[in-house]
Amino acid sequence: MKPKESKKSQVILVLPPLMQASALSPSRLVCLCVLLVSLSGCHKAPPPAKGEPFAQVTEMRQRSVTEDPAVMGKFPNNWQIEKPSGPPMPAEESEIGEFQERLAKINVAPLVLEDLAPGATRKVDLPLGGPSGLSGLVRWIGTTSPLKVAVSLAGSPLTTTGSTYHIGRDRGGASLNVKTTAGGLASISVTNTSGVPVKLRIVLASSAL
């Protein structure tokens, strides 16, 4: 039998010797025609050009934790700022003098860090040379209940602005601010009004007005 040609592909059918020698029945002939039509419509996609990849692959290697400089204790010394190479800032534009002037007006009482029993009071004093702005920062660990915090000048209570807050399950704090119209001995007192001991920190600072 001659090969059957198609526009898309060429199919060659080789019959077994038994079929070549005997005549084909009508049913076999129909099956053979269907097979030839099916094969004539089949075609394969052209193979990709040599050297042309199907997709671009980028290989990356993840660094091990033991190779991390922080784990190995090797910290780069790159936080230092190099001295600028440009001309120095003119004296009339520099803010260093203003900063030093403000810094000279600030006075800070010694920092207090101690345990405070229930019902106990801790007081911190700071002398003022004249009208000043007072700032008191109180932090405690042990309870979320607000503690009693008060600011006074020469024994007289002062009306302050600020807030009392709590965070987590056992921490709290207070931030108080006030301006005085005269000098004297300023004080901040903290009373543990909760029923448990607390770890207390008190900071009292003033800035002359």
Sequence and secondary structure as in RCSB ss.txt:
>XXXX:A:sequence
MKPKESKKSQVILVLPPLMQASALSPSRLVCLCVLLVSLSGCHKAPPPAKGEPFAQVTEMRQRSVTEDPAVMGKF
PNNWQIEKPSGPPMPAEESEIGEFQERLAKINVAPLVLEDLAPGATRKVDLPLGGPSGLSGLVRWIGTTSPLKVA
VSLAGSPLTTTGSTYHIGRDRGGASLNVKTTAGGLASISVTNTSGVPVKLRIVLASSAL
>XXXX:A:secstr
   EE SS EE     HHHHHS   HHHHHHHHHHHHHHHH        TT  SS         GGG HHHHT  
          S    GGG  HHHHHHHHHTEEE   EEEEE TT EEEEEEEESSSEEEEEEEEEES SS  EEE
EEETTEE   EEEEEEETTTEEEEEEEEE SS EEEEEEEE  SSS EEEEEEEEEEE 
